[in-house]
Amino acid sequence: MPSSSAGSRHAHDDLPAGTPPASAARTSRGGHYEPGKLRDALVREGRRMFEENGATELSLRALARRLGVSEAAPSKHFKGGKEELLAAIASDGFRELAALRVKLSKQTMTPYQKAREMMSSYVRFAQAHEGLFDLMIGPRVLPEFRRGEFTETGDVSYAYFANSIFDLARLHGWPKKSLEYLSHSAWSVEHGIAALILARRIPREDSGLELQKMIEFAIDFFLDSVAAGPPARAATRATAAHGRPGPARPADDRPARSPKPA
């Protein structure tokens, strides 16, 4: 990704001809950006434009006008044009989700509660930022821009989430070889819930279900199976195969009710 400044170029170099240097850090919308951080301002304002009107109305020229800089300025930071800007906006979304998960990781909770909140945070983020979430996980960002910042920010978010699943799994006796399967299964659960909600597919209108209760039930259903441990899974599989029930180990750290975020 291009850096926020190039060589000894100053912030006022990106302003339209004739603009006094004293106003170099002032945007046309009354906001400000720090000298040398125009790229950050472009991403921030570009995200606002995207969330207001979607990708169709977003352009580097419109963004330049909105920030009050020269039409050429955004191209200096996004040589891949609008497509690179969209990747940067998606990366900003991953960065925000990662920050939420970093905060959760520092809270005092049982492994079950922490894994539960990590999964719930993904669904909440999707609900709060529908268009942005779709950009982050959908095919709109072109393959050539799915590297660098885009991959790195997504990896940070995933790492905190996956570690919470690993901690719960280790506590209940899951072997190392199962950990990645469990984290990917958990990812499938949280993402499936989020995608179906945004597609307005769940809950079904004829079900009478409350959305939040359905989200909690689905996440708890998965985590309960992790907390039950390998012996319970083996017993369940044996019952399914042969019709003989086996012993099950209860999950011992499940919360009695939904943990309230701090």
C-alpha positions in Angstrom: 0.0 0.0 0.0 1.3 3.5 -0.7 2.4 5.3 2.4 0.6 8.5 3.7 3.5 10.7 2.5 6.0 10.5 -0.2 9.6 11.9 0.3 9.6 15.5 1.5 6.1 16.3 0.1 4.1 18.4 2.4 0.3 18.3 3.2 -0.4 21.4 1.1 1.0 19.8 -2.0 -2.3 17.9 -2.4 -4.4 21.1 -2.3 -5.9 22.8 -5.4 -3.7 25.4 -6.9 -4.0 28.8 -5.2 -5.0 27.3 -1.8 -3.1 29.0 1.0 -0.8 26.6 2.9 -2.4 27.8 6.2 -5.6 25.8 5.3 -3.7 22.7 4.3 -5.2 20.6 7.1 -8.8 21.8 6.7 -11.4 19.9 4.8 -14.3 21.4 2.8 -16.7 19.8 5.3 -15.2 21.7 8.2 -13.1 18.8 9.5 -9.3 18.4 9.7 -6.6 16.0 8.9 -3.1 16.0 10.3 -0.3 17.0 7.9 1.1 13.9 6.3 -2.0 11.8 7.0 -4.1 12.6 4.0 -4.4 8.9 3.2 -6.1 8.2 6.5 -8.5 11.1 5.9 -9.3 9.7 2.4 -10.1 6.3 3.9 -12.2 7.8 6.7 -14.2 10.1 4.4 -14.4 7.4 1.7 -15.9 5.1 4.3 -18.5 7.7 5.1 -19.4 8.1 1.5 -19.6 4.3 1.0 -21.9 3.8 4.0 -24.1 6.7 2.8 -24.4 5.8 -0.8 -22.7 2.5 -1.5 -19.9 1.7 -3.9 -21.6 2.9 -7.1 -21.5 6.6 -6.1 -18.0 6.4 -4.7 -15.2 7.9 -6.8 -11.8 9.4 -6.2 -12.9 12.7 -7.7 -16.0 13.0 -5.5 -13.9 12.1 -2.5 -11.3 14.9 -3.4 -14.1 17.4 -3.7 -15.5 16.4 -0.4 -12.2 16.8 1.3 -11.3 20.0 -0.6 -8.1 18.7 -2.1 -6.9 18.4 -5.7 -8.6 15.8 -7.9 -5.2 14.2 -8.4 -4.4 13.9 -4.7 -6.4 10.6 -4.0 -4.7 8.9 -6.9 -1.3 9.5 -5.3 -2.4 7.4 -2.4 -4.5 4.9 -4.3 -2.7 4.1 -7.5 -5.2 1.2 -8.1 -8.0 3.8 -8.2 -11.4 3.2 -6.7 -10.8 -0.5 -6.3 -7.8 0.0 -4.0 -9.8 2.6 -2.0 -12.5 0.0 -1.5 -9.9 -2.5 -0.2 -8.6 0.2 2.2 -12.2 0.9 3.4 -12.7 -2.8 4.0 -9.4 -3.0 5.9 -10.6 -0.2 8.1 -13.6 -2.3 8.9 -11.5 -5.3 9.9 -9.3 -2.9 12.0 -12.4 -1.8 13.9 -13.6 -5.3 14.4 -10.1 -6.3 15.6 -10.1 -3.4 18.1 -13.4 -4.7 19.5 -12.0 -8.2 19.9 -8.8 -6.9 21.5 -10.9 -5.1 24.1 -12.9 -8.3 24.8 -9.7 -10.3 25.1 -8.6 -8.1 28.1 -11.9 -8.6 30.0 -12.1 -11.1 32.8 -14.4 -13.9 31.7 -14.5 -17.7 31.7 -13.3 -19.3 28.5 -16.9 -20.1 27.5 -18.0 -16.5 28.0 -15.1 -15.1 26.1 -15.6 -17.3 23.1 -19.3 -16.5 23.3 -18.6 -12.7 23.2 -16.1 -13.1 20.5 -18.6 -14.8 18.2 -21.4 -12.4 19.2 -19.2 -9.4 18.5 -18.9 -10.5 14.8 -22.7 -10.7 14.5 -23.2 -7.4 16.2 -20.6 -5.7 13.9 -22.4 -7.1 10.9 -25.7 -5.8 12.1 -24.3 -2.3 12.8 -22.4 -2.0 9.6 -24.3 -3.9 6.9 -22.8 -2.4 3.8 -19.3 -2.3 5.2 -19.5 -5.9 6.4 -20.6 -7.0 3.0 -17.6 -5.2 1.4 -15.3 -6.9 3.9 -16.4 -10.5 3.3 -17.9 -10.4 -0.1 -16.4 -10.5 -3.6 -16.5 -6.8 -4.2 -12.8 -6.3 -3.3 -10.8 -7.5 -6.2 -8.2 -10.4 -5.7 -5.2 -8.2 -6.5 -6.1 -6.0 -3.5 -6.7 -8.8 -1.0 -3.2 -8.7 0.4 -1.1 -6.5 2.6 -3.3 -4.3 4.8 -6.5 -6.1 3.8 -5.1 -9.5 4.9 -3.2 -8.3 7.9 -6.2 -6.5 9.5 -8.4 -9.5 8.9 -5.9 -11.9 10.4 -5.7 -9.8 13.6 -9.4 -10.0 14.1 -9.5 -13.7 13.4 -6.5 -14.5 15.7 -8.2 -13.1 18.8 -11.4 -14.9 17.9 -9.7 -18.2 17.2 -7.6 -18.0 20.4 -10.8 -17.8 22.4 -12.0 -21.0 20.8 -8.7 -22.7 21.3 -8.7 -21.8 25.0 -12.2 -23.2 25.5 -11.3 -26.4 23.5 -8.1 -27.0 25.5 -9.9 -26.6 28.8 -12.2 -29.4 27.8 -9.7 -31.9 26.4 -9.7 -31.3 22.7 -6.5 -32.4 21.0 -4.3 -30.0 19.1 -5.2 -31.6 15.8 -8.9 -30.5 16.4 -8.3 -26.9 17.2 -8.3 -25.4 13.7 -11.3 -27.5 12.8 -13.1 -26.1 15.8 -12.2 -22.5 15.1 -13.2 -22.8 11.5 -16.5 -24.4 12.5 -17.1 -21.5 15.0 -16.3 -19.0 12.2 -18.8 -20.8 10.0 -21.4 -20.4 12.7 -20.9 -16.7 13.4 -20.6 -15.9 9.7 -23.6 -18.0 8.8 -25.8 -16.2 11.4 -24.6 -12.8 10.2 -25.0 -13.5 6.5 -28.5 -14.9 7.0 -29.6 -11.9 9.1 -28.3 -9.4 6.6 -30.0 -11.3 3.8 -33.3 -11.0 5.8 -33.6 -14.8 5.8 -33.7 -15.4 9.6 -35.7 -15.7 11.6 -38.4 -16.9 9.3 -41.6 -14.8 9.6 -43.7 -17.9 10.5 -41.3 -19.0 13.2 -42.3 -16.5 15.9 -38.6 -16.4 17.0 -37.0 -13.5 18.7 -33.8 -12.6 16.7 -31.5 -12.1 19.7 -32.6 -15.3 21.4 -32.1 -17.2 18.1 -28.5 -15.7 17.8 -27.7 -16.7 21.4 -29.2 -20.2 21.0 -27.2 -20.9 17.8 -23.9 -19.7 19.4 -24.5 -21.6 22.6 -25.5 -24.7 20.8 -22.1 -24.8 19.1 -20.1 -23.8 22.2 -22.0 -26.4 24.3 -20.7 -29.1 22.0 -17.1 -27.8 22.4 -17.5 -27.6 26.2 -18.9 -31.1 26.3 -15.5 -32.4 25.1 -14.4 -35.2 22.8 -15.9 -38.0 24.9 -19.4 -36.6 24.5 -18.9 -36.2 20.8 -17.7 -39.8 20.5 -20.7 -41.0 22.5 -23.1 -39.0 20.3 -21.5 -40.3 17.1 -21.8 -43.9 18.5 -25.4 -43.3 19.2 -26.1 -42.0 15.8 -24.3 -45.0 14.2 -25.6 -47.8 16.4 -28.5 -46.5 18.4 -26.6 -47.0 21.7 -26.5 -44.0 24.0 -23.2 -43.3 25.7 -22.1 -41.2 28.7 -21.9 -37.4 28.2 -19.7 -35.0 30.2 -21.6 -31.8 31.1 -20.1 -28.4 30.3 -19.0 -26.9 33.6 -18.4 -23.3 32.8 -21.5 -22.3 30.8 -23.0 -19.0 32.0 -26.5 -19.2 33.5 -27.5 -16.2 31.3 -26.0 -14.0 28.6 -22.9 -12.2 29.9 -23.3 -8.4 29.7 -20.4 -6.7 27.9 -18.4 -4.4 30.2 
